Each structure stands twice: as C-alpha cells, then as structure tokens.
Amino acid sequence: MESEQINFLFNCASNLRLRNSLSSSHEFSLSDLCPKKLAAWGAEHPADLNYRVELARRIASTYDDADQIIIFDDIATTVPDCEYNDALFICGFNRALLPALWLSTGFRCGGRILVYSPPNSIEIENYLKLKKLIEENLHRSINIQILYEDLTGRLLNLVELFEKSSENYANLCEEFAQQFSKAFYPKYHVDMLQRHIETITQGTKQSFVFPFEMTKIHLEALLPYSDRLKLPDMPTNDKAKHNLFLRAKGFNCLPKLLAVSPNGSLIDNYEQYIDALKQCKLEHTENTLYNIEIFARTIIEAVDQIYQKYNTKSFVKLDATGVGGLSGMSPSLHPIIYDYKEDKKKRVDYLCKYIEIKLKGTKLPTTAVVEEFIEPQKRVDDVDATYGVCGFVLGGIFFPTSINLAETPDASYIGMWISSSPADIPDSPTEWQQMFQEYSCMVALEASEFHYHNGIYAGNLFLTKDGCHKIHDWNIRRGGRSTPESLIIFDMPIYETKFTLFLNEFGYHEQISRLNLFRIYNKICESLMHNYGIYVFSTEYSYFGKGYVKDDFFKFNLMIHPKWLVNIDNNGEKQNLPKSKHRNKVEEFIRETTKKCLQDMDELNI
C-alpha cells in the first residue's frame, strides 16, 4: 500500500469538482427556496456544498445578519461534575476546524476558531489545503482565523503564522509542548473570548457564537456583550425529558422508559417528570452513601418494573444528560443489576459500589433513566443498525446535514461510517428520508415546550429487527461527528474512529520527554497520511500524552476512506474488508506506524 502513495487531498479535490458539476442546485437558486422547501431539498442532498453554503448563510441571517461566526470546542463545560473523573485528556479535544470550513462560508467576515493549543503542522497544512479546495469551487476566498493565546497572553492568528513561516509555526508548537503552563479549566474558551473581545470582534457589528454546546455558562458570561454577540438557544439533552414529552404528544418512535430521581421517585410520564424536578431538593442530590443507596435501590426497582411490565430487558444510564456513553451501564458488562432472579440486596450493593467509584463529583445526577434494551438489526457486514442523525434548527425547522452508522460495542462509541450517499453505508434513500422526517417532527413538537428554535440538533436511533425506528439518545451539541460530517462535502465515504496507545505496550516506560513525545506523534501523523491516506484531527492531543495517567500515551482521532481497508489474498488481489474488520485494520496501521517511528527515534538516539 505504501507504493500507491495515496493522495487523500487529491481525492477530495476531484470528488468536489465532480459533485459540484453534477449538483442539481445549479438548476435553480437555493436562496429562492422557502425554509421548508430548502429543508426538504437538504434531506435529499445533505452534504451538497451549495446547500451547506446556503444553510450557513441562513444561520448568519437568523442571528441578526451576523458578520462572523466564533466557534470553539469547550467540551469541558458539558461534562457533569459527577462524570469529570472519566473525561481525561479533555483539553486536547478540538473538532471545530472542519465544521468552520463550511459554516464560515455564510458569514460576510468568515469565521474565528478559538483554540487552547495549536494543532500540529500536519493537521493545519492539510486543513488549509481543504480550505483552498472549497475556495476554488466557490470562486471566492473564505476568511478563517484560528486564534490562539500564547504563553505570554498574546492573541495569535495561527493561519497567518503558518502561511508566513511553517518553521516558526512548528517552533511555536514545540514551545507549547515543552512549556505548556496555561491553566486549563471548563470556562477557558469563554474567558479567552472575553479577554480579547475587542480584537476578535473588530470590524464587525454582530457575531454568532457557536460553542460545543450552549449552556448557562455561556449565557451568563456573555450577557454583557449581547449588543454584539448572538447565541444559539440552550438545548436539553435529558433523554427522560425528550422521551416522556414526545410520548405524551403521541410520538412513538421511542423505547419504553422509566426515569429515576435521586429522591427515590419513579417517573413514567411527563407530568410526573416536571413534578419530580420541583420536589427534588438539593440535599437529595448530594453525593453521600445514604443518597447513593436510595438512588441505586430505585434504579434496580425500575429495571424490574421494565421487565415485569413489558417482558423485556433494560438498559441503565446513570445520568440522563451525561456526555456520550460515560454513564451508560451495558448489560454485558454489568449483568448482575439486570438479573431479576438474583438477590436484590446483592444487586443494589453492586450498583452502590459502582456509583461510588464512577460518580466522583459532589452531586449525583438529577435524573437517571432505565429504558427498554433494544437489539438492533444487523446491517451489511454484521454491523448493528445504530444511527446518528444530525442537522441544524432555524425558526423551528430542521435542516438535515448528515446520517451516520455508528460503531457502539457495549454502548460505547468507538467509530462511525458516514457519507453523502445512502448507498455507501449501504442504506436506501427512503430509509434516510424517513429518519430525517422523524427528526423534523420531533423538532416541531419540542420547539415551544423546550424553547428551542435555533441551534444544532442531533441524536441517535436504532433500527429494530422488526423494521421500526427507536430514537434513544439526544446529543444536541456539535459533537465529535461534526468533523467527518464536514468532510463528506467532498463526496467521500469516511470511516472515523479513535485510539489511545500506551507506550508501555511498545516497551517504553516514562523515559520520553514531552518534546520528543510531540515530535514522534507528528511523525506518526505524517506517516499515516503519506502511507494510508489517514487524516488525523484533534492533534492537540499530542501535547498531553504525559502526566495525566501513569504511562505515556498517544491519542488519535482519525478518518480514512473505506476503500483502503483491504486484505491481500493468496493471488495478490485486494479484497475489501467488511465493516466489522475496519477498526482492526486501522489499528494495525497505527500500531505498525507507531512502532516504526519509535524505532527510528531509538536509532537517532533522541
């Protein structure tokens, strides 16, 4: 495969030119369509560049004709205090770059991306090449600044710095790798915006601020700047609230669900849910052994009720609003709590001990959920039919942007397949249309009750064995999917996944300096792109491989075209691997590359 010298960016260029030449959006002006017709067109062409540009323009228009978008990934603001213990390496998380490519096209002054640390040289070089491809297809420039506050507090435009001197940019990265001493905390990006508000908003009247997820933190901190900063509506990701409200409205594409309050209440309808929130006092959510025992006992009771009432297994999520799978309890990993034949005290004791270990904050979640356990269909290549559906809400109307097939063993996300075309998954266009329609219906039902009219909207659903859709999770935040979702505007199917490699697996035990860890990480990224066409993003993880846990590590988020995931048979012919083998193949690439780069380091006596 190395001899083929895969040119990832060339593929992007040729695909975008072909897609742009064939796009049906050339037959009429998307700007002439009313909102509902544009949303319907987008449901058929969610990755079309012209559609994304028009959607971005309407986002700007919605927020008082905002001149620019200010985007940042402050994921730490969304992690509940009780789950923060599991959110290691969070300061390296940055998925804002690629989404900013298409979002910035709709704003007169483009986009400003705020970062805690600089992306490595490989990522920013590839990023700027993709930016150029879009500019060539749109026949205009896109003004994007990546703004970084250096160790002295100066605000630097990393795009400008890299374009002037890639060597100086590399030196800046190495300086951060050796000396990073800026305190990282959940409000870092918000405070950075406040510190440099005059510089960041210079030459503009209105700016649309697009954080990872809109929260009270943003609302309160940025209120003094409401004359020039516009914010999206604040969502709720409480799956109990969504499920029970939608069920009350007759929307039935949902699993059966019981909500659990830490005060010992079991909730099975929306009115009870609202009452329970009012009745739950602060003392009920204090993380004490007494409250944990009440919480655990009520959760076990809910598990048993789901079984007795519906004759089905269940799934526990300790925090109804938690990020991703951090608080989920897979039946395969925690069978005792789901075994109604087991002694109840043993089940409660097990859950109490687990909660004590898992939830380290001072507060317990305000709500847990116990829902029907769904066994999804198997799609082609023995992959569970677990989907992510994504879009943007403007004026209470859902504008689709993507559908992905998620890889979630034991209810933990590890990857996705995503494309501009249903055929690449493979799915039928009708299936996608139905999913988008269900989300459009949800948005319309929830808009008034949840006061959510403008902002991102996304969630997950199962396709069941009997062909039904069960929407089981809400992730109304930009999320990790937003990076591959942005790359599909180049009309390429993408497999996205992530890995953490500990260096002790390669025989190294804490003898590598921060600087050399950073340099090796860069070499790995360069080799993965050169040899396998792998696009590594969120490369800020390269700075944080030492000191967070006992052993040094490399953390990678990456994307690859599935056509390069092949085996060579006995006749020397390439055989496409099934999706169920994709992750193993990518891991093989990464481990081989990491091993080679570490060996090269030893030979050079670094």
N, C-alpha and C positions, 0 to 999 in steps of 0.2 A: 504493500500500500504506500510505502514511503516514496517509491519511484513515481507514483502518479502525481505527486505534488499538488494535492487538492487545493484549488483556489476558491475558498469559501466566498470571498467578496466578488469574484468574477461571476459566480453562480447568481449571487444577489443581483448584480448589475443586469445580466442577460434576462433573468426572470422578470425583473421590474420593467424593463423595456418592452418585453413581450406582453406582459399583463397590461401595461399602460396602452399599448397599441390596440389591444383587443377589447378594452373595457367598454361596456355598454354605456358608461357615464358620459362618453364622448357624444352620444346621440342626442343628449339634452343637457341642460344645466341643472345640476343638483341643487343649486341655490334657489331655483324656482319652485322646488317642491315644498309643499306644506309639511309641518313636522311629522304627521302620521304617515305621509307617503314616503318621506325620507327614511323613517324608521323601518317601513316595510321594504324599501329598496335595500337598506342596510342589512336586513335579515337574510337577504339573498346574496349580498356581497360584503360581508362584514370586514374583510381585510383589504378591500379596494382602496388604493391610495387616495383617489379623488373623494371617495366617501369619507375617509378619515380626515382629510383636509377640511371638507365641508362641516363635518361634525365638530372639529376643533374651532372653526370659525363661529359656529353657533354657540359653543361653550363660551367663547370670548364675548359674544353678543349678549348672552344671558347675564353675564356679570358686568353690566353697565359698560359694554363695549371695552372691556379691559384691554390695555395696551400690551400686557405681557403676562406670562404665566410664571409663577415662582413655585418650584417643585422640589420636594425633599423627602427622604425616606427616614422619618423619625419613628421607626417601628417600636422603639422602647416605650413610647407613650401609650402603646396599645396593650402592652403585656401587663396583666393584673399583678398586683403586688404578690399575691399568693403563688404565682407561676414564675416569677422572675428568676428563681433559682435554676430553672431549666432553660433559660434563654441565654446561654453562654454565647460568647463571640458576637453579640448583637451589634457591637459598634462597627463591625465590618460590613454590615448589611447595607447595600446600596443598589436598588433596582431602578433608579429614576432616570438613568441616562437614555435608554432606548425609548421609553414612553415619551420622553421630552422631544424626541425627533419628530413624531407626527403631531403631538399636541401643540408644539411651538409654531407649526405652520399656520395656525388660525389666528395668531396674535400679531398685531402690527409690529411690535418690537421684539417678538420672539419669546425665548424662554430663559430663565435663570435657574440653574440647578445648584442647590446648596449642599455641600458635602463636608463631612467631618474630616476625612482624609483623602488624599489624591488617588484616583485609580492608577494602576500601574501603566507603564508606557505602552504595553502591548494592547491593553483594552482601549486606551484613548486614541491610539493610532487607528485601530480598526473602526472605532466609533466615528471618527472624523471622515473616514472613507465612506461609511454608510451615509453619513450626512451629505457628503458630496453627491452620492448617487441620487438621493432624493432631490437635491437642488437641481441636478441636471434634468431630472424628469419633470420638475415643476417649472423649470426655466427661470428660477429666481433663487436668491440666497435666503437662508434661514439663520437668523441671529440667535445663537445659543451661547450662553456663558456658563461655565462650570466654576462656581465661586467657592474658594477655599480660604479659610482663615489660618495663616501660617502661625508658627510657634511664637512670633512676636505680636500677633494680633492684627497684622496687615491682611487686607482682603485682596486675594489674587484671582485673576481670571485664568484658569488653567488651560483653556483652549488657546488663548492668546500666547501664554507662556510656551506651550508645546509647539505651536506653529512658528514662533520666533526661534526657539532653540530646543530641540528634543534632548540635547545633552543637559542643558540647565534644568529641564523638567525632570530628567532622571536623577539629577543631583538633589532636587527638592524631595523627591520620593525617598531617596536614601537617607536624607536628613531626618525625615519623619520616622523612617524605620528604626533609626538608631536612637532618636531622642524624643519620641512622642511622649509628651508630658501634659498635653491638654486634658483636662478632666472631661470624661465623657459621662453624661447623665441624660435622662429622658428628654429634657427640655433644651438640649444643646442647640438644635437647629432653629428652634423658635427664638432663643436668646440671641443666636447669631444674626437672625433677621432683624431683631430689634436693635442690636448694636450697630448694624450697618444699614439701617433703613433708608437713610438719605442717599447713600451710594447705590443701593440696589434698585430704588425706585426713581432714580434720576432720569429726567426726560420723559416720564410717564405721568398720566393722571390717575389711572386705575390699574391695579394689578390683581390677578386672580391667584390666590394662594392655595396650593394643592398638596397638602401633607399626605403621608402614608394613609392615615385615617383621621378624619375630622373628629376632634374631641373637645371637651370642655377646656382643656389646657390651652388649645389654640384660640378658642372663643374668648376666654378671659384675658390671655396675654396680649392678643392683637386687637382687642376692642378699642384701645386709644388711637389706633390707626385706621379706624373704619371709614374715614374720609377717602382713603386711597387703597386700602386692601379689602378685597372681596373674598368671602369664604364660602365653601360648599355647605350644604345642610349637614347637620350632625346625624349620622345613622345610628341604628341599634343593630347589634349583631347577636342579640339574645335570641337563641333559637326557640326558646319556650314562648317568648312573646310573639314572634313571627308565626309559629305553628298554631298556637291557640287562637290568635286573632284571625288568621286566614281560615281556619276550620270553622270559626263562628260565622264567617261570611260565605260559607258553602264551597270554599276552595278545598278540594280533596286530594290533590297530588302530594300527599304528606304521609309520613309514618305516624302510627299511633304514638302518643307521648304523654308522659306524666312529668310535671315539674315538681321539684323538691325545694322547699325553703329551709334554711338552717334553723328556723324556729320549730321545725317538726311538722310543718303543713305539707300535705299532698295536694297538688293542684291539677285539675283536668279540664278546666275551661277558662276562657279569657277573663270573665268577671272575677273568678277566684284568684286569678293571677294578679289583677290590679289590687284586689283587697289584701292579698298576701304581702305585696310590696309595701303597702301602707302599714300593715301590722308588724312587719319585721323590724325590730328595734336594733340599734347599734350593738347592744350587748349580745344579741343573738349571733352576730357575725364575728365576734371576737374569736380569734384562733386559740381556743382553750380546749383542754381534754374533754371537759363537760360538753361543750358545744359540738365538738367533733363526734362524740358518741351519739348525740341526738341526730346529727346530720347523717351519719353512717347508718343508723338504725332505720331512718326514714327512707333512705335510698334503697336499702335491702327490701323494705316493705313495698316500695314502688316496683322493684324487679319482680317480686312475687305477684303483685296485682296485675302486671302486664301479662304474665304467664297464665294466671287464673282466668282473666277476663277474655284474652284473645288467643290463648293456647299457642303462644309464640315466644321465642327467645327475645332478649332485650340487649340494649347497649347503654352504658352509663357514660355521661360526660359530666365531670365534677363541676365544671364552670360553664354555664350556658352561654357565656360571652367570651370564653377563652380563645386565644390565638391558636389556629390550626388544630393539631392533634395533641397539644401538650397535656390536656386534662382528660382525654378520652381513655377508657379502660376496655381494651379489646377482650372479648370472651376467651380467645385463645391464650391470652397472657394472664388472665385473672379468672380462671374457670370457677373458683370456689364461690365468688359472690353471685354467680348466676345459677348455682346448683341448688334448686329449691328443696332437694332431698337432704342436703347437708344440714347439720345442726346450725340453727340460726345464730346462736351466740358466736360460733366459730367464724361465720361469715361476717358478722358485724365487727368482731375483733380484728379480722384480717383487713377489712376496709378502714377501720380506725387507724391501724398502724400505717397503712399505705397513705392515708391523708396526712398523717403526722409527718411522714417523710417527704411527700410530694408538695404539699402546700406550706411553704416556709414563711409567708408573709404574716403580718399581724391580724389580717382579716380573712375570713372564709368567704367564698363566693356568695353572692346574694341569692343565686338560684343554680341548682343542678338539674339535669334532665335525664330521664330514663325513657328511652324510646324503643320502639319495635326494631328488632335486629333484621336488617334487610339482606337477603342473599341475592346479589345482582346476577343478571345474565352474564354468560361468558361471551365476550366478543371474539373476533378473529384472533388467533394466536394465543388463546387461553387467557385473555385479559379481562378482568372484571369491568362491567359496564358502569363505571363511576365517572361522571362528567362534571366539569366546571363550566358554567355559563356566565358570560361577562358582558357588560355594556355600560352605558352612561345614561343617566336620567336628566332630562331637561324639561321643565314645565310639566312634570309628572308623566312624561312619555319615555319609554325605554328604547334606547338606540343601541342595538347589538354591536359588539365588537369581536367576539370570539366564542368558540366552544372547544374545550379540550377534553381528552380522555385521560383521566388521572390514574396514576400508579400509587395505590394506597394499601400495601400489605399491613395487616394488623391495625388498620385505621390510621396509619401514619403516612403522610405524604412523602414520597421519595422521587417523583418524577411525573412527566406528562408527555403526551403526544398532541401536537397542535398543528393546524394547517388552515389555509384559506379555503380549502375544498373538503367537503364531507367524504369524498371518495378516497382521500389519503388516509383516513382513520382506520378502516373504511366504515362510513355511515351513509345513509340516504339523505338527500336534501330534505325530504319530507320529515325525517326524524329531527333534523336541526330546526326546521321551521316550527315544529310543534314545541320544542324546548324554548325557543325564543318567544313564542306566543304565550306560553305559561308564565314566563318571567314578565312579559309585558302586562299580563293580567294581574300578577302579584303587585307590581309597581303601582298600577292604577288603584287597586284595592287599599294599599297601605298609605298612599300619598297623604291623605288628610289626617288619618289617625296618628301616623308617625311623624307628621310634619316633614316629610322627605320628598321634595320636589326637584331638587337639583343636586347632582353628585354621582359618584360612581355606584354601580350596583353589580353584585356578583354573588354566586353561591354554588352549591353542589347538589347533584341529584343522582339517584340510582335508576337504572333501567332494570325493572324486576323480571323474573323468569316468566311471568305471565304478560309481559309487554307494557306494564304500567310505569309511569314516572313517579318517583318519590323524592321530593325536594327535602333534604335533611340538614342542610347547613347554609348559613349566610356568612359571607365574607365581604362585607360592604366596605372594602378598603382596596387600595391599589394592588397590594399583594404581590407575591413572587411571580404570579402568572403574567404580570403586565410586561415583563421583558420578552418572553417568547411571543406573547400576543402582539407585540410591536414588530417583531422580526418577520411575521408572516405577511406583512405588506409587500415583501419581496417575492411572494408566491412560492415559498418553500415550506414543505413539511418539516417540522422540527421535533426532535426528541430532546427534552430538557430533563436534567437530573442533577444530583448533588452528592458529594462525597467528602468525608473527613478522613484523612490518612494520618495516623500517628507514626512518628518517625521511629519509635521503638520497634515497630513492625519491620523496619529495614535495618535494625541493628544499631540505631543511634539513640543515645541516652543523654539529652540535655547538654551536649558539648558544642552545639552550633550557636553562633551569635545571632542576634536579631537581624543584623545587616545581611549575614550570609543566608539566613532563612528567607529573607525577602528576595535576595538575588537568585536563589535556587527556585523559588516559586515563579519568578519571572521567566526563568529559563524553561521551566515546565510548561508555562502558558505558551511561550513562543514555539516550543516543540509540538505541543498539541495542535496548535493552529497550522503549523507548517506540514506536519506529517498526516494529520487526520481531519483537518478542516474543522476542528473543535473551537468554538467561540466561548472563551471563559469570561464571565462577567462577575460583578461584585468582587473585583480583585482587591478591594480594600482589606479583605480577609488576610492578605499576605503580610500585613503588619502585626497581626495579633495571634501568631502561632506559638508564642512563648509566654508563660506566666499565668495563663488563665486556668490551666489544668496541670497536672503533674508532668505530663510528657509533651514535648513539642509536637506540633501538628500542622498539616496543610488542609485548608478547607476550600473546596472548589464548587462553584455553580457553573454549569456549562450547557451548551446547546450543540447539537450535531444533526446533520441531515441523515435520516434513517438509511439512505441507500449505501452509506459507507459502513454499515453494521452487517458484515458478511463473514462467512467462513469460506475457506478454500477446500474443495473436495479433493478426492484422490486423483482426479483428472485435471486438477489445476483450475477448475471452474469456480467462479464465485457463486455462492448460494446465500440468498438473503436470509438473515436470521429472523425468526419470529419475534414479535414484540416482547414476549416473556423472557427473551435472552438478551435484549438490548442493554439492559443495565450491566449485566455481567461482562459484555463485550467492552463497554465504555470503561468499566473498572479495570479490565485487562490493559487497555490503552494507557490509563492513568498510572497504574502501578508500574508498568514497563518503563514509561517515560520518567517517572519519579526515581526509580531505581537507577536508570542510566544517568540522570542528572546528578544524583548523589555520588555515583561512582566517578563522574567527571570532576566533581568537587574534590574528592579524595586524591585523584591523580594530580590535581593542581595544587594540592596542599592548602586549600582555602581554610 
